[in-house]
Amino acid sequence: MNIICTFEVNKKINSMNWTDIFNGLGHFFQWTFKIVKHFGGTPNIFFWVIIVSLIFVWLYMQGKFNKAAKAKGSLK
């Protein structure tokens, strides 16, 4: 079953180029950094706590997987 859809647009289509995309990203980052600036060092501490916590979770899980593999005899 073939469905053919056609649309006619009588308005001028604005084209976007790579410069517009990168300028938009730059404006977005400048805006977010202005907001983060008001928080001081708190976001850094927050992200470090998350990273360190996830490292410990990863190490704990890896230890469990190693024990299970050693019990099965599949640990090389």
N, C-alpha and C positions, 0 to 999 in steps of 0.2 A: 504494500500500500504506500503510495507516494503522496506526500502532502507538500504542496508548494505554497509558500507564503510570500507575498510581495507587499512591500510597504513603499509608499511614495511620501517623500518628505520634501515639503516646499520651503523649508527653512535652510539657511546656510549652515553647514556643519563646520564647527570650529575644530581645526586640527590641533593636536597636541604633539609636541616634539620632546626629545630627551631633555632639553634644557628646562622645559616647564616641569618635568617630573623631578629633576634634581633640585631645582629651585624650590619646589613644593616640599620636598623632603628636608631641605635645609631650613626652611621657615618652620616646619613642624618641630625639628630638633631644637632650634633656637627657642621656640615657645616652651617646650618641655623643660629645657635646661633653666629657663627663667623661673619656672615653678619649683624645680628641684633645688635651686639656689637658696630658696627661703627655708628649706628643711635643714640646711647645714650638713653635718656629717651623718645624720640619722639614716638616710637611705644606704650609705656605705656599710654601716653596722648591720642593718637589716639584711642586705644581700650577703654579707660575710657569714652571718649566722645561718642563713639558709644553705649556703654552699658547704660550710663545715658540717652541718647536720646531715646533709645528703651524702657527703663523703663517708661519715660514720655509718649511715644506713647501708651504703654500698659495700663497705668493708664487712659489716655484719652478715649481709646476704651472701657475699662471696665466701665467707667462712662456712656458712651453712651448706652452700653448694659444693665446696671442697670436701667437707665431711661426708656428704651423701655420695659423692663420686668415689671417695676413698673406700667407703663401705661396699659399694658395688664393684670395686676393683677397676673402675674406668678412669681413674686419675692417673695421668702420665707425668 
